[in-house]
């Protein structure tokens, strides 16, 4: 599918509502926040004020950037919604949340996180495979966090379950600046 040339103004970041055990993950969340602000990009994310989500949102806000949160009503208390974002959208459920995040974004990045992060990445990737969108997608592989996933994806290609062109839709980098540059260049 040919991509329409577009400017990347908003990046949807999928990441954990926990900080994880590796301090590099929180550090890279703040570095991604810096990279977004340095490029004049707004952050679209899950609306939480804790974990990796809170780290990236706090960094973007501290640098004067724009942060758009999208959170379901049922998770407002569970995820401790961030009180300081530029704009918070509250949805009735997860399906509406993910659709709105996609609509508000020009590109997608997954950073370290858990099941929700992977689910959001794979749904967005599937939407691209099915040509529901043609927005670039990236994976920030911090300290080898996603190495096992990347090995499994290669196996899925080798075994004929994922087409090479669909596998190639996902840009992978270890540095936020390099990943954003790849996403910009791919539009």
N, C-alpha and C positions, 0 to 999 in steps of 0.2 A: 504494500500500500504506500503510495507516495505521500509524503508529509507536506502539508501546507506550511509555507514559511510563516512563522509567527514569532513574536517577541515573547520571551518568558518573563512575565511580570509577577506571577504568583506560583509558588512551589508548595505542593502538598507534601508534608513530611509525616510518614508513619514511623512511630517509635514507641518504646515502652513507657508504661505508666510507673515503672520501677526504675531505679538507677542501675541495677545490676551489680555484680561484684567487681567488675573490671573498671577502675577509675578512668581509664582511657575512654570509656563510652560516654561518660558525662562530659569529659573534656572535648570530645569530638562533637557532641551536641552543641556546646557553646561555640566551637569553631564553625559549625554549619550555620549557626545564627549570625556569626560575624560575616561569613561568606555571602549570605543572603543580603544582609544590610549593605555590604560593600558593593553589591551589584544593583542595589535599589529594588530588590525583590521583596514581595510580601510573603509572610509565612501563613499557610493554611494548615491547621493541624487539629487534633482531636479535642482540644479545649481544656485539657488537664493542667493543673498547676503543680503536679508532683512528678517525680521520676524524670526520665529523659524528656518527656513532653514539657515539664516545667522548666528544665534546664535550657532548652532551645528557645522557648517563649520568653523567658526572663532575659536571655542574652539579646534577642532581637529588640525587645522593649528597652533595655538598658542603652542600646546603641541608637535609639530613636526610630526604629523600624516599625512597620505595621504588622500586627498579628491578628489573624482571623481564626477564632476557635469555633468548632462545630461539635456539640455534645448532645447526646440524647437526655431527655428529662430524667430517665431512670439512673443515669450515671452522674448526674450533677453532684450528688453527695459522695458517691462511691469513689469518684476520681478527684474529688475536691477541685471543682472547676476553678480555673484561673480567674481571679477577680480583676486583673489589670489589663486584659487584652484590649486591643483597639475596638473589636466588635466580636460579640459572642452570639452565635446562632444556636438556639435550642430546638432540637428536633424531637419528634415523637418516638423514634426508634433508630436502630442501627442502619437499616436499609436507607432511610431518608438521610441519615448522617453521611454515609459514604457517597451517595449520589450528589449531595450538596457540596461535599468536599471536592469531588471530581469536577463539578460544574464551576467552582470558584478557582480552579487551578489550571495552569498552563503546562505543568510538569509534575512528576511524582518522584519522591525519594523515600526509600525504606532504610532505616538505621536499626541498630540493635534493639530488639524487643522480643516479645513472646508470641503467643498464638494469634492474638489480634493483629499484630504487625504483619505477620505472614499472611493471614487471611486477607487483609486489606491489599497487600502487594499482589497476591495471586488473583484476587478479583479484578483489580485494575489491569493486570497483565492479560487476563482472559478477555476483558472488555476490548483491549487493544487487538488481541488476536482475532476477535470476532468483528473488528472494525467499528466498534461503537465509539471509539476515539482514536486519534492519532498523535497523542501527546507523549513526549519522551518520558522514560522511566529509568530510575537508577537505584542501585543498591550500594550502600556505603559499608564496605566490608572492613570493619575496625578490628585490628588484632586477630584476623582470621575468623571472626565470629561466624561468618556465613560460609566458610570453606566447605563444610559438610554438605550444605545445601547446594553449593556450586558443583560439587562432585556428583550429587544425586541428579541435578539438572543435566549434566553432561551424560550421565547414564541414561536418562530419559530420552535424550536425543539419539544416543547410540542404539538404544533399543527400539527406536521408531515411534515413541509416544509423543515426542515434541519435535516439531519441524525446526530445522536449523534457523530459518528466517524468523520464527517466533522466539526462539532462544536468543537470537541476536537483537531483539527489541529491548532487552534489559542491559543497560550500561552499568558496569561494575568498576568501582575505584576504591582506594583506601583513604583518600583525602577529599574533604568536602569541596575544596576549590577545584580540583581536577574533575570531580564528578559534575559539578555545576557547569564547568566549561564544556564537558562532553555533551551534556543535555542541551546547552545553548547551541552548540555546533550541529547537533542532530536535527534541529528544527528547520 
